[in-house]
Amino acid sequence: MGEKITMNHLRKRADFLRAQKGVRRSAGCLTLECCATPQGVGGGGIRVGFTASRKVGNAVARNRAKRRLRAAAAALLPLLAKEGNDYVLVARRDTVARPYPALLKDLEAALCAAHDRLAPLSEQQAKGSS
């Protein structure tokens, strides 16, 4: 547990689209999309991206929602994320007004649910490559 996971940001649209096709879990005021990082990309650690559509509100509200998601991700992902995965946090309308402790609980619940779903998928891929 003493090892700190490095967090890199997703920047390319293709990375966001790949995560969109992976596991998706909604909890409270956010949606978490995650998938395995492609081989040969990134130097270990995890990669994370943030997005907010126009449904969230105007530009000020979208930026605030993404800032709140970044803060929650910085607090929890180094502790709960699994290396070799890409995570995309999608803001919803309630992200801006949600109390911060509740936002953290939503992210934790989404991470746990996504990891439960990712575990069987990675086992199937390991069996398929043998």
N, CA, C and O atoms as CSV, one atom per row, in Angstrom:
chain,resi,resn,atom,element,x,y,z
A,1,MET,N,N,0.823,-1.187,0.000
A,1,MET,CA,C,0.000,0.000,0.000
A,1,MET,C,C,0.866,1.248,0.000
A,1,MET,O,O,0.368,2.341,-0.271
A,2,GLY,N,N,2.172,1.108,0.302
A,2,GLY,CA,C,3.062,2.246,0.365
A,2,GLY,C,C,3.382,2.826,-0.997
A,2,GLY,O,O,3.847,3.961,-1.097
A,3,GLU,N,N,3.135,2.049,-2.061
A,3,GLU,CA,C,3.436,2.492,-3.403
A,3,GLU,C,C,2.355,3.443,-3.905
A,3,GLU,O,O,1.163,3.157,-3.793
A,4,LYS,N,N,2.779,4.565,-4.453
A,4,LYS,CA,C,1.805,5.513,-4.978
A,4,LYS,C,C,1.620,5.253,-6.472
A,4,LYS,O,O,2.590,5.114,-7.217
A,5,ILE,N,N,0.394,5.193,-6.883
A,5,ILE,CA,C,0.069,4.974,-8.290
A,5,ILE,C,C,0.183,6.303,-9.024
A,5,ILE,O,O,-0.321,7.328,-8.566
A,6,THR,N,N,0.849,6.267,-10.166
A,6,THR,CA,C,0.960,7.480,-10.967
A,6,THR,C,C,-0.310,7.660,-11.797
A,6,THR,O,O,-0.847,6.702,-12.352
A,7,MET,N,N,-0.771,8.891,-11.869
A,7,MET,CA,C,-1.965,9.210,-12.644
A,7,MET,C,C,-1.577,10.075,-13.824
A,7,MET,O,O,-0.980,11.139,-13.660
A,8,ASN,N,N,-1.918,9.611,-15.017
A,8,ASN,CA,C,-1.724,10.380,-16.235
A,8,ASN,C,C,-3.096,10.734,-16.786
A,8,ASN,O,O,-4.074,10.035,-16.517
A,9,HIS,N,N,-3.175,11.806,-17.550
A,9,HIS,CA,C,-4.462,12.250,-18.081
A,9,HIS,C,C,-4.676,11.713,-19.488
A,9,HIS,O,O,-3.748,11.648,-20.294
A,10,LEU,N,N,-5.912,11.331,-19.765
A,10,LEU,CA,C,-6.303,10.969,-21.120
A,10,LEU,C,C,-6.463,12.256,-21.909
A,10,LEU,O,O,-7.082,13.204,-21.426
A,11,ARG,N,N,-5.925,12.301,-23.090
A,11,ARG,CA,C,-5.983,13.517,-23.887
A,11,ARG,C,C,-6.646,13.285,-25.254
A,11,ARG,O,O,-7.228,14.210,-25.821
A,12,LYS,N,N,-6.564,12.076,-25.778
A,12,LYS,CA,C,-7.034,11.809,-27.138
A,12,LYS,C,C,-8.458,11.274,-27.143
A,12,LYS,O,O,-8.853,10.503,-26.268
A,13,ARG,N,N,-9.205,11.691,-28.128
A,13,ARG,CA,C,-10.590,11.266,-28.269
A,13,ARG,C,C,-10.694,9.746,-28.358
A,13,ARG,O,O,-11.631,9.164,-27.812
A,14,ALA,N,N,-9.762,9.102,-29.026
A,14,ALA,CA,C,-9.804,7.644,-29.173
A,14,ALA,C,C,-9.746,6.946,-27.812
A,14,ALA,O,O,-10.371,5.902,-27.622
A,15,ASP,N,N,-9.002,7.515,-26.873
A,15,ASP,CA,C,-8.930,6.930,-25.533
A,15,ASP,C,C,-10.276,7.032,-24.816
A,15,ASP,O,O,-10.692,6.095,-24.135
A,16,PHE,N,N,-10.954,8.166,-24.970
A,16,PHE,CA,C,-12.269,8.343,-24.356
A,16,PHE,C,C,-13.286,7.386,-24.984
A,16,PHE,O,O,-14.127,6.826,-24.281
A,17,LEU,N,N,-13.211,7.200,-26.300
A,17,LEU,CA,C,-14.141,6.289,-26.980
A,17,LEU,C,C,-13.895,4.841,-26.573
A,17,LEU,O,O,-14.844,4.070,-26.437
A,18,ARG,N,N,-12.636,4.464,-26.376
A,18,ARG,CA,C,-12.312,3.109,-25.929
A,18,ARG,C,C,-12.880,2.860,-24.540
A,18,ARG,O,O,-13.429,1.791,-24.275
A,19,ALA,N,N,-12.754,3.831,-23.660
A,19,ALA,CA,C,-13.297,3.693,-22.303
A,19,ALA,C,C,-14.826,3.613,-22.343
A,19,ALA,O,O,-15.441,2.915,-21.538
A,20,GLN,N,N,-15.423,4.331,-23.282
A,20,GLN,CA,C,-16.878,4.326,-23.403
A,20,GLN,C,C,-17.388,2.930,-23.760
A,20,GLN,O,O,-18.496,2.560,-23.370
A,21,LYS,N,N,-16.601,2.164,-24.487
A,21,LYS,CA,C,-16.997,0.806,-24.876
A,21,LYS,C,C,-16.729,-0.218,-23.774
A,21,LYS,O,O,-17.166,-1.366,-23.868
A,22,GLY,N,N,-16.018,0.195,-22.741
A,22,GLY,CA,C,-15.681,-0.713,-21.645
A,22,GLY,C,C,-16.800,-0.812,-20.628
A,22,GLY,O,O,-17.981,-0.764,-20.975
A,23,VAL,N,N,-16.421,-0.949,-19.388
A,23,VAL,CA,C,-17.378,-1.090,-18.285
A,23,VAL,C,C,-17.871,0.291,-17.880
A,23,VAL,O,O,-17.084,1.229,-17.749
A,24,ARG,N,N,-19.185,0.409,-17.682
A,24,ARG,CA,C,-19.777,1.681,-17.278
A,24,ARG,C,C,-20.610,1.464,-16.020
A,24,ARG,O,O,-21.452,0.567,-15.959
A,25,ARG,N,N,-20.360,2.298,-15.027
A,25,ARG,CA,C,-21.115,2.226,-13.775
A,25,ARG,C,C,-21.524,3.632,-13.360
A,25,ARG,O,O,-20.709,4.555,-13.369
A,26,SER,N,N,-22.791,3.787,-12.996
A,26,SER,CA,C,-23.302,5.058,-12.509
A,26,SER,C,C,-23.546,4.962,-11.018
A,26,SER,O,O,-24.017,3.940,-10.517
A,27,ALA,N,N,-23.226,6.021,-10.321
A,27,ALA,CA,C,-23.473,6.084,-8.882
A,27,ALA,C,C,-23.745,7.535,-8.522
A,27,ALA,O,O,-22.877,8.395,-8.672
A,28,GLY,N,N,-24.935,7.798,-8.055
A,28,GLY,CA,C,-25.263,9.149,-7.609
A,28,GLY,C,C,-25.115,10.189,-8.689
A,28,GLY,O,O,-25.898,10.231,-9.638
A,29,CYS,N,N,-24.106,11.030,-8.544
A,29,CYS,CA,C,-23.968,12.189,-9.421
A,29,CYS,C,C,-22.881,12.039,-10.480
A,29,CYS,O,O,-22.471,13.033,-11.079
A,30,LEU,N,N,-22.409,10.827,-10.723
A,30,LEU,CA,C,-21.375,10.659,-11.746
A,30,LEU,C,C,-21.504,9.310,-12.414
A,30,LEU,O,O,-22.164,8.403,-11.907
A,31,THR,N,N,-20.866,9.194,-13.555
A,31,THR,CA,C,-20.759,7.934,-14.268
A,31,THR,C,C,-19.282,7.649,-14.455
A,31,THR,O,O,-18.509,8.539,-14.810
A,32,LEU,N,N,-18.895,6.409,-14.217
A,32,LEU,CA,C,-17.510,5.993,-14.381
A,32,LEU,C,C,-17.432,5.006,-15.533
A,32,LEU,O,O,-18.161,4.015,-15.563
A,33,GLU,N,N,-16.559,5.277,-16.467
A,33,GLU,CA,C,-16.295,4.365,-17.581
A,33,GLU,C,C,-14.859,3.912,-17.446
A,33,GLU,O,O,-13.971,4.733,-17.215
A,34,CYS,N,N,-14.615,2.625,-17.585
A,34,CYS,CA,C,-13.233,2.163,-17.479
A,34,CYS,C,C,-12.981,0.981,-18.402
A,34,CYS,O,O,-13.896,0.242,-18.767
A,35,CYS,N,N,-11.726,0.828,-18.762
A,35,CYS,CA,C,-11.278,-0.268,-19.609
A,35,CYS,C,C,-9.788,-0.461,-19.359
A,35,CYS,O,O,-9.140,0.372,-18.726
A,36,ALA,N,N,-9.264,-1.550,-19.854
A,36,ALA,CA,C,-7.838,-1.812,-19.711
A,36,ALA,C,C,-7.046,-0.872,-20.619
A,36,ALA,O,O,-7.474,-0.565,-21.732
A,37,THR,N,N,-5.910,-0.428,-20.145
A,37,THR,CA,C,-5.026,0.409,-20.953
A,37,THR,C,C,-4.426,-0.461,-22.047
A,37,THR,O,O,-3.983,-1.573,-21.758
A,38,PRO,N,N,-4.394,0.002,-23.297
A,38,PRO,CA,C,-3.797,-0.802,-24.363
A,38,PRO,C,C,-2.315,-1.055,-24.104
A,38,PRO,O,O,-1.628,-0.229,-23.502
A,39,GLN,N,N,-1.838,-2.194,-24.562
A,39,GLN,CA,C,-0.427,-2.531,-24.351
A,39,GLN,C,C,0.462,-1.554,-25.099
A,39,GLN,O,O,0.136,-1.108,-26.199
A,40,GLY,N,N,1.581,-1.232,-24.488
A,40,GLY,CA,C,2.542,-0.321,-25.101
A,40,GLY,C,C,2.204,1.145,-24.908
A,40,GLY,O,O,2.921,2.014,-25.405
A,41,VAL,N,N,1.124,1.435,-24.193
A,41,VAL,CA,C,0.726,2.824,-23.957
A,41,VAL,C,C,0.894,3.122,-22.484
A,41,VAL,O,O,0.518,2.316,-21.633
A,42,GLY,N,N,1.453,4.267,-22.185
A,42,GLY,CA,C,1.617,4.658,-20.784
A,42,GLY,C,C,2.749,3.884,-20.134
A,42,GLY,O,O,3.081,2.779,-20.562
A,43,GLY,N,N,3.324,4.447,-19.132
A,43,GLY,CA,C,4.438,3.815,-18.438
A,43,GLY,C,C,4.003,3.248,-17.103
A,43,GLY,O,O,4.640,3.515,-16.084
A,44,GLY,N,N,2.936,2.473,-17.088
A,44,GLY,CA,C,2.419,1.969,-15.822
A,44,GLY,C,C,1.488,2.980,-15.204
A,44,GLY,O,O,1.280,4.062,-15.753
A,45,GLY,N,N,0.938,2.641,-14.090
A,45,GLY,CA,C,0.008,3.540,-13.419
A,45,GLY,C,C,-1.359,3.484,-14.062
A,45,GLY,O,O,-1.719,2.506,-14.718
A,46,ILE,N,N,-2.106,4.537,-13.866
A,46,ILE,CA,C,-3.447,4.625,-14.425
A,46,ILE,C,C,-3.561,5.887,-15.254
A,46,ILE,O,O,-2.776,6.824,-15.109
A,47,ARG,N,N,-4.551,5.890,-16.122
A,47,ARG,CA,C,-4.838,7.082,-16.908
A,47,ARG,C,C,-6.279,7.472,-16.617
A,47,ARG,O,O,-7.153,6.612,-16.507
A,48,VAL,N,N,-6.520,8.760,-16.494
A,48,VAL,CA,C,-7.846,9.240,-16.120
A,48,VAL,C,C,-8.236,10.439,-16.978
A,48,VAL,O,O,-7.406,11.286,-17.311
A,49,GLY,N,N,-9.526,10.488,-17.329
A,49,GLY,CA,C,-10.059,11.601,-18.100
A,49,GLY,C,C,-11.356,12.083,-17.480
A,49,GLY,O,O,-12.003,11.358,-16.725
A,50,PHE,N,N,-11.726,13.302,-17.803
A,50,PHE,CA,C,-12.923,13.925,-17.234
A,50,PHE,C,C,-13.722,14.559,-18.355
A,50,PHE,O,O,-13.156,15.146,-19.278
A,51,THR,N,N,-15.039,14.439,-18.273
A,51,THR,CA,C,-15.882,15.036,-19.296
A,51,THR,C,C,-17.209,15.478,-18.696
A,51,THR,O,O,-17.695,14.904,-17.721
A,52,ALA,N,N,-17.777,16.503,-19.299
A,52,ALA,CA,C,-19.091,17.011,-18.898
A,52,ALA,C,C,-19.785,17.516,-20.155
A,52,ALA,O,O,-19.255,18.373,-20.862
A,53,SER,N,N,-20.953,16.992,-20.426
A,53,SER,CA,C,-21.682,17.419,-21.618
A,53,SER,C,C,-22.438,18.718,-21.340
A,53,SER,O,O,-22.453,19.220,-20.216
A,54,ARG,N,N,-23.058,19.241,-22.381
A,54,ARG,CA,C,-23.808,20.491,-22.223
A,54,ARG,C,C,-25.065,20.300,-21.399
A,54,ARG,O,O,-25.674,21.281,-20.973
A,55,LYS,N,N,-25.468,19.062,-21.164
A,55,LYS,CA,C,-26.622,18.799,-20.302
A,55,LYS,C,C,-26.338,19.231,-18.858
A,55,LYS,O,O,-27.261,19.531,-18.100
A,56,VAL,N,N,-25.059,19.259,-18.488
A,56,VAL,CA,C,-24.683,19.649,-17.127
A,56,VAL,C,C,-25.015,21.112,-16.886
A,56,VAL,O,O,-25.409,21.490,-15.783
A,57,GLY,N,N,-24.858,21.927,-17.903
A,57,GLY,CA,C,-25.147,23.353,-17.766
A,57,GLY,C,C,-24.259,24.170,-18.679
A,57,GLY,O,O,-23.714,23.659,-19.657
A,58,ASN,N,N,-24.117,25.444,-18.352
A,58,ASN,CA,C,-23.280,26.324,-19.169
A,58,ASN,C,C,-21.797,26.015,-18.909
A,58,ASN,O,O,-21.474,25.115,-18.133
A,59,ALA,N,N,-20.920,26.750,-19.549
A,59,ALA,CA,C,-19.488,26.474,-19.452
A,59,ALA,C,C,-18.985,26.572,-18.020
A,59,ALA,O,O,-18.126,25.792,-17.608
A,60,VAL,N,N,-19.508,27.514,-17.268
A,60,VAL,CA,C,-19.082,27.677,-15.874
A,60,VAL,C,C,-19.448,26.439,-15.061
A,60,VAL,O,O,-18.634,25.941,-14.283
A,61,ALA,N,N,-20.656,25.949,-15.238
A,61,ALA,CA,C,-21.102,24.762,-14.502
A,61,ALA,C,C,-20.315,23.528,-14.930
A,61,ALA,O,O,-19.948,22.709,-14.087
A,62,ARG,N,N,-20.052,23.384,-16.229
A,62,ARG,CA,C,-19.285,22.227,-16.714
A,62,ARG,C,C,-17.865,22.239,-16.152
A,62,ARG,O,O,-17.351,21.205,-15.724
A,63,ASN,N,N,-17.238,23.408,-16.155
A,63,ASN,CA,C,-15.877,23.508,-15.617
A,63,ASN,C,C,-15.854,23.226,-14.117
A,63,ASN,O,O,-14.939,22.569,-13.620
A,64,ARG,N,N,-16.850,23.716,-13.405
A,64,ARG,CA,C,-16.915,23.461,-11.967
A,64,ARG,C,C,-17.118,21.976,-11.703
A,64,ARG,O,O,-16.492,21.420,-10.801
A,65,ALA,N,N,-17.972,21.335,-12.466
A,65,ALA,CA,C,-18.221,19.901,-12.301
A,65,ALA,C,C,-16.935,19.112,-12.543
A,65,ALA,O,O,-16.619,18.188,-11.794
A,66,LYS,N,N,-16.194,19.478,-13.591
A,66,LYS,CA,C,-14.935,18.770,-13.874
A,66,LYS,C,C,-13.891,19.020,-12.788
A,66,LYS,O,O,-13.135,18.111,-12.445
A,67,ARG,N,N,-13.835,20.232,-12.244
A,67,ARG,CA,C,-12.895,20.511,-11.147
A,67,ARG,C,C,-13.222,19.650,-9.938
A,67,ARG,O,O,-12.321,19.120,-9.288
A,68,ARG,N,N,-14.514,19.508,-9.631
A,68,ARG,CA,C,-14.923,18.680,-8.491
A,68,ARG,C,C,-14.576,17.209,-8.737
A,68,ARG,O,O,-14.142,16.508,-7.823
A,69,LEU,N,N,-14.770,16.748,-9.974
A,69,LEU,CA,C,-14.405,15.363,-10.303
A,69,LEU,C,C,-12.901,15.157,-10.202
A,69,LEU,O,O,-12.448,14.119,-9.720
A,70,ARG,N,N,-12.121,16.139,-10.653
A,70,ARG,CA,C,-10.662,16.038,-10.540
A,70,ARG,C,C,-10.222,15.933,-9.088
A,70,ARG,O,O,-9.338,15.144,-8.754
A,71,ALA,N,N,-10.841,16.732,-8.229
A,71,ALA,CA,C,-10.492,16.705,-6.806
A,71,ALA,C,C,-10.848,15.358,-6.184
A,71,ALA,O,O,-10.065,14.805,-5.412
A,72,ALA,N,N,-12.015,14.833,-6.513
A,72,ALA,CA,C,-12.420,13.524,-5.983
A,72,ALA,C,C,-11.513,12.426,-6.508
A,72,ALA,O,O,-11.145,11.520,-5.761
A,73,ALA,N,N,-11.146,12.493,-7.790
A,73,ALA,CA,C,-10.260,11.487,-8.369
A,73,ALA,C,C,-8.875,11.549,-7.733
A,73,ALA,O,O,-8.267,10.510,-7.472
A,74,ALA,N,N,-8.375,12.748,-7.485
A,74,ALA,CA,C,-7.062,12.889,-6.849
A,74,ALA,C,C,-7.065,12.313,-5.442
A,74,ALA,O,O,-6.042,11.820,-4.968
A,75,ALA,N,N,-8.208,12.373,-4.774
A,75,ALA,CA,C,-8.303,11.858,-3.410
A,75,ALA,C,C,-8.440,10.333,-3.372
A,75,ALA,O,O,-7.876,9.685,-2.490
A,76,LEU,N,N,-9.186,9.755,-4.322
A,76,LEU,CA,C,-9.509,8.329,-4.224
A,76,LEU,C,C,-8.764,7.416,-5.184
A,76,LEU,O,O,-8.418,6.295,-4.811
A,77,LEU,N,N,-8.508,7.856,-6.396
A,77,LEU,CA,C,-7.908,6.955,-7.377
A,77,LEU,C,C,-6.543,6.408,-6.957
A,77,LEU,O,O,-6.284,5.227,-7.190
A,78,PRO,N,N,-5.660,7.198,-6.352
A,78,PRO,CA,C,-4.390,6.599,-5.930
A,78,PRO,C,C,-4.573,5.470,-4.912
A,78,PRO,O,O,-3.713,4.596,-4.796
A,79,LEU,N,N,-5.673,5.483,-4.183
A,79,LEU,CA,C,-5.923,4.460,-3.171
A,79,LEU,C,C,-6.694,3.266,-3.714
A,79,LEU,O,O,-6.428,2.132,-3.316
A,80,LEU,N,N,-7.643,3.497,-4.612
A,80,LEU,CA,C,-8.571,2.442,-5.018
A,80,LEU,C,C,-8.410,1.949,-6.453
A,80,LEU,O,O,-8.876,0.857,-6.778
A,81,ALA,N,N,-7.773,2.716,-7.305
A,81,ALA,CA,C,-7.667,2.329,-8.710
A,81,ALA,C,C,-6.685,1.172,-8.885
A,81,ALA,O,O,-5.792,0.960,-8.065
A,82,LYS,N,N,-6.874,0.442,-9.963
A,82,LYS,CA,C,-5.979,-0.669,-10.286
A,82,LYS,C,C,-5.109,-0.271,-11.468
A,82,LYS,O,O,-5.594,0.259,-12.467
A,83,GLU,N,N,-3.817,-0.536,-11.333
A,83,GLU,CA,C,-2.876,-0.175,-12.397
A,83,GLU,C,C,-3.237,-0.876,-13.691
A,83,GLU,O,O,-3.776,-1.982,-13.687
A,84,GLY,N,N,-2.929,-0.211,-14.804
A,84,GLY,CA,C,-3.196,-0.782,-16.110
A,84,GLY,C,C,-4.616,-0.538,-16.601
A,84,GLY,O,O,-5.074,-1.204,-17.529
A,85,ASN,N,N,-5.312,0.405,-15.991
A,85,ASN,CA,C,-6.677,0.722,-16.407
A,85,ASN,C,C,-6.800,2.191,-16.764
A,85,ASN,O,O,-6.070,3.039,-16.250
A,86,ASP,N,N,-7.739,2.474,-17.655
A,86,ASP,CA,C,-8.115,3.838,-18.006
A,86,ASP,C,C,-9.464,4.121,-17.361
A,86,ASP,O,O,-10.359,3.277,-17.393
A,87,TYR,N,N,-9.612,5.300,-16.780
A,87,TYR,CA,C,-10.866,5.700,-16.133
A,87,TYR,C,C,-11.324,7.021,-16.720
A,87,TYR,O,O,-10.525,7.941,-16.894
A,88,VAL,N,N,-12.611,7.117,-17.025
A,88,VAL,CA,C,-13.208,8.373,-17.466
A,88,VAL,C,C,-14.358,8.681,-16.520
A,88,VAL,O,O,-15.266,7.866,-16.354
A,89,LEU,N,N,-14.320,9.845,-15.908
A,89,LEU,CA,C,-15.388,10.295,-15.011
A,89,LEU,C,C,-16.264,11.268,-15.775
A,89,LEU,O,O,-15.787,12.283,-16.283
A,90,VAL,N,N,-17.547,10.951,-15.851
A,90,VAL,CA,C,-18.510,11.751,-16.593
A,90,VAL,C,C,-19.400,12.477,-15.593
A,90,VAL,O,O,-20.037,11.853,-14.744
A,91,ALA,N,N,-19.436,13.787,-15.703
A,91,ALA,CA,C,-20.258,14.598,-14.795
A,91,ALA,C,C,-21.727,14.505,-15.196
A,91,ALA,O,O,-22.058,14.330,-16.369
A,92,ARG,N,N,-22.593,14.624,-14.202
A,92,ARG,CA,C,-24.027,14.694,-14.419
A,92,ARG,C,C,-24.528,16.018,-13.847
A,92,ARG,O,O,-23.762,16.770,-13.245
A,93,ARG,N,N,-25.795,16.292,-14.035
A,93,ARG,CA,C,-26.341,17.577,-13.571
A,93,ARG,C,C,-26.103,17.810,-12.081
A,93,ARG,O,O,-25.806,18.930,-11.665
A,94,ASP,N,N,-26.233,16.758,-11.282
A,94,ASP,CA,C,-26.119,16.896,-9.830
A,94,ASP,C,C,-24.683,17.014,-9.329
A,94,ASP,O,O,-24.474,17.270,-8.143
A,95,THR,N,N,-23.695,16.838,-10.191
A,95,THR,CA,C,-22.299,16.873,-9.761
A,95,THR,C,C,-21.938,18.212,-9.135
A,95,THR,O,O,-21.179,18.257,-8.167
A,96,VAL,N,N,-22.464,19.291,-9.669
A,96,VAL,CA,C,-22.109,20.631,-9.192
A,96,VAL,C,C,-22.637,20.880,-7.784
A,96,VAL,O,O,-21.945,21.479,-6.961
A,97,ALA,N,N,-23.856,20.427,-7.501
A,97,ALA,CA,C,-24.491,20.747,-6.225
A,97,ALA,C,C,-24.290,19.672,-5.151
A,97,ALA,O,O,-24.614,19.901,-3.986
A,98,ARG,N,N,-23.770,18.531,-5.520
A,98,ARG,CA,C,-23.626,17.420,-4.572
A,98,ARG,C,C,-22.586,17.762,-3.512
A,98,ARG,O,O,-21.519,18.272,-3.854
A,99,PRO,N,N,-22.861,17.496,-2.232
A,99,PRO,CA,C,-21.844,17.716,-1.193
A,99,PRO,C,C,-20.606,16.839,-1.466
A,99,PRO,O,O,-20.717,15.710,-1.945
A,100,TYR,N,N,-19.448,17.384,-1.153
A,100,TYR,CA,C,-18.198,16.694,-1.481
A,100,TYR,C,C,-18.092,15.296,-0.856
A,100,TYR,O,O,-17.680,14.368,-1.552
A,101,PRO,N,N,-18.442,15.104,0.412
A,101,PRO,CA,C,-18.373,13.731,0.959
A,101,PRO,C,C,-19.267,12.747,0.211
A,101,PRO,O,O,-18.902,11.583,0.040
A,102,ALA,N,N,-20.420,13.201,-0.231
A,102,ALA,CA,C,-21.309,12.336,-1.010
A,102,ALA,C,C,-20.703,12.046,-2.383
A,102,ALA,O,O,-20.841,10.938,-2.902
A,103,LEU,N,N,-20.040,13.030,-2.967
A,103,LEU,CA,C,-19.359,12.836,-4.248
A,103,LEU,C,C,-18.278,11.771,-4.114
A,103,LEU,O,O,-18.131,10.922,-4.994
A,104,LEU,N,N,-17.525,11.809,-3.027
A,104,LEU,CA,C,-16.493,10.801,-2.793
A,104,LEU,C,C,-17.103,9.403,-2.649
A,104,LEU,O,O,-16.565,8.428,-3.173
A,105,LYS,N,N,-18.227,9.314,-1.936
A,105,LYS,CA,C,-18.891,8.017,-1.773
A,105,LYS,C,C,-19.410,7.494,-3.104
A,105,LYS,O,O,-19.344,6.293,-3.368
A,106,ASP,N,N,-19.926,8.385,-3.943
A,106,ASP,CA,C,-20.408,7.979,-5.265
A,106,ASP,C,C,-19.260,7.417,-6.102
A,106,ASP,O,O,-19.405,6.381,-6.751
A,107,LEU,N,N,-18.123,8.105,-6.081
A,107,LEU,CA,C,-16.970,7.641,-6.845
A,107,LEU,C,C,-16.474,6.305,-6.316
A,107,LEU,O,O,-16.151,5.411,-7.098
A,108,GLU,N,N,-16.411,6.160,-5.007
A,108,GLU,CA,C,-15.961,4.899,-4.415
A,108,GLU,C,C,-16.896,3.750,-4.802
A,108,GLU,O,O,-16.432,2.661,-5.140
A,109,ALA,N,N,-18.197,3.986,-4.753
A,109,ALA,CA,C,-19.163,2.950,-5.119
A,109,ALA,C,C,-19.024,2.571,-6.595
A,109,ALA,O,O,-19.080,1.390,-6.937
A,110,ALA,N,N,-18.844,3.559,-7.464
A,110,ALA,CA,C,-18.695,3.283,-8.893
A,110,ALA,C,C,-17.403,2.510,-9.157
A,110,ALA,O,O,-17.391,1.591,-9.976
A,111,LEU,N,N,-16.314,2.874,-8.469
A,111,LEU,CA,C,-15.046,2.160,-8.639
A,111,LEU,C,C,-15.167,0.699,-8.212
A,111,LEU,O,O,-14.710,-0.197,-8.922
A,112,CYS,N,N,-15.776,0.460,-7.064
A,112,CYS,CA,C,-15.928,-0.917,-6.571
A,112,CYS,C,C,-16.773,-1.742,-7.529
A,112,CYS,O,O,-16.436,-2.890,-7.819
A,113,ALA,N,N,-17.864,-1.172,-8.022
A,113,ALA,CA,C,-18.737,-1.884,-8.949
A,113,ALA,C,C,-18.018,-2.163,-10.274
A,113,ALA,O,O,-18.163,-3.244,-10.846
A,114,ALA,N,N,-17.252,-1.199,-10.751
A,114,ALA,CA,C,-16.524,-1.389,-12.012
A,114,ALA,C,C,-15.439,-2.439,-11.865
A,114,ALA,O,O,-15.239,-3.246,-12.773
A,115,HIS,N,N,-14.737,-2.446,-10.746
A,115,HIS,CA,C,-13.683,-3.440,-10.532
A,115,HIS,C,C,-14.269,-4.842,-10.411
A,115,HIS,O,O,-13.662,-5.812,-10.866
A,116,ASP,N,N,-15.451,-4.950,-9.797
A,116,ASP,CA,C,-16.110,-6.249,-9.726
A,116,ASP,C,C,-16.438,-6.763,-11.115
A,116,ASP,O,O,-16.352,-7.965,-11.371
A,117,ARG,N,N,-16.810,-5.869,-12.010
A,117,ARG,CA,C,-17.139,-6.256,-13.386
A,117,ARG,C,C,-15.876,-6.503,-14.209
A,117,ARG,O,O,-15.870,-7.375,-15.078
A,118,LEU,N,N,-14.820,-5.757,-13.952
A,118,LEU,CA,C,-13.577,-5.922,-14.716
A,118,LEU,C,C,-12.868,-7.232,-14.388
A,118,LEU,O,O,-12.227,-7.815,-15.263
A,119,ALA,N,N,-12.968,-7.703,-13.159
A,119,ALA,CA,C,-12.256,-8.918,-12.745
A,119,ALA,C,C,-12.629,-10.121,-13.610
A,119,ALA,O,O,-11.724,-10.790,-14.109
A,120,PRO,N,N,-13.921,-10.437,-13.816
A,120,PRO,CA,C,-14.245,-11.574,-14.679
A,120,PRO,C,C,-13.807,-11.361,-16.124
A,120,PRO,O,O,-13.430,-12.319,-16.800
A,121,LEU,N,N,-13.850,-10.122,-16.608
A,121,LEU,CA,C,-13.424,-9.856,-17.979
A,121,LEU,C,C,-11.933,-10.128,-18.161
A,121,LEU,O,O,-11.533,-10.705,-19.172
A,122,SER,N,N,-11.119,-9.726,-17.211
A,122,SER,CA,C,-9.677,-9.951,-17.329
A,122,SER,C,C,-9.354,-11.432,-17.219
A,122,SER,O,O,-8.409,-11.900,-17.854
A,123,GLU,N,N,-10.125,-12.191,-16.419
A,123,GLU,CA,C,-9.908,-13.637,-16.322
A,123,GLU,C,C,-10.248,-14.311,-17.650
A,123,GLU,O,O,-9.545,-15.227,-18.077
A,124,GLN,N,N,-11.325,-13.865,-18.307
A,124,GLN,CA,C,-11.694,-14.431,-19.596
A,124,GLN,C,C,-10.635,-14.137,-20.651
A,124,GLN,O,O,-10.326,-14.993,-21.479
A,125,GLN,N,N,-10.076,-12.920,-20.622
A,125,GLN,CA,C,-9.031,-12.573,-21.593
A,125,GLN,C,C,-7.788,-13.399,-21.346
A,125,GLN,O,O,-7.125,-13.808,-22.299
A,126,ALA,N,N,-7.451,-13.658,-20.081
A,126,ALA,CA,C,-6.273,-14.462,-19.765
A,126,ALA,C,C,-6.455,-15.898,-20.241
A,126,ALA,O,O,-5.507,-16.498,-20.746
A,127,LYS,N,N,-7.651,-16.462,-20.093
A,127,LYS,CA,C,-7.920,-17.812,-20.568
A,127,LYS,C,C,-7.895,-17.887,-22.081
A,127,LYS,O,O,-7.439,-18.876,-22.655
A,128,GLY,N,N,-8.388,-16.834,-22.729
A,128,GLY,CA,C,-8.423,-16.800,-24.193
A,128,GLY,C,C,-7.051,-16.697,-24.814
A,128,GLY,O,O,-6.845,-17.191,-25.923
A,129,SER,N,N,-6.103,-16.072,-24.137
A,129,SER,CA,C,-4.764,-15.916,-24.700
A,129,SER,C,C,-3.885,-17.127,-24.434
A,129,SER,O,O,-2.810,-17.244,-25.022
A,130,SER,N,N,-4.324,-18.046,-23.546
A,130,SER,CA,C,-3.529,-19.243,-23.254
A,130,SER,C,C,-3.650,-20.276,-24.305
A,130,SER,O,O,-3.038,-21.339,-24.198
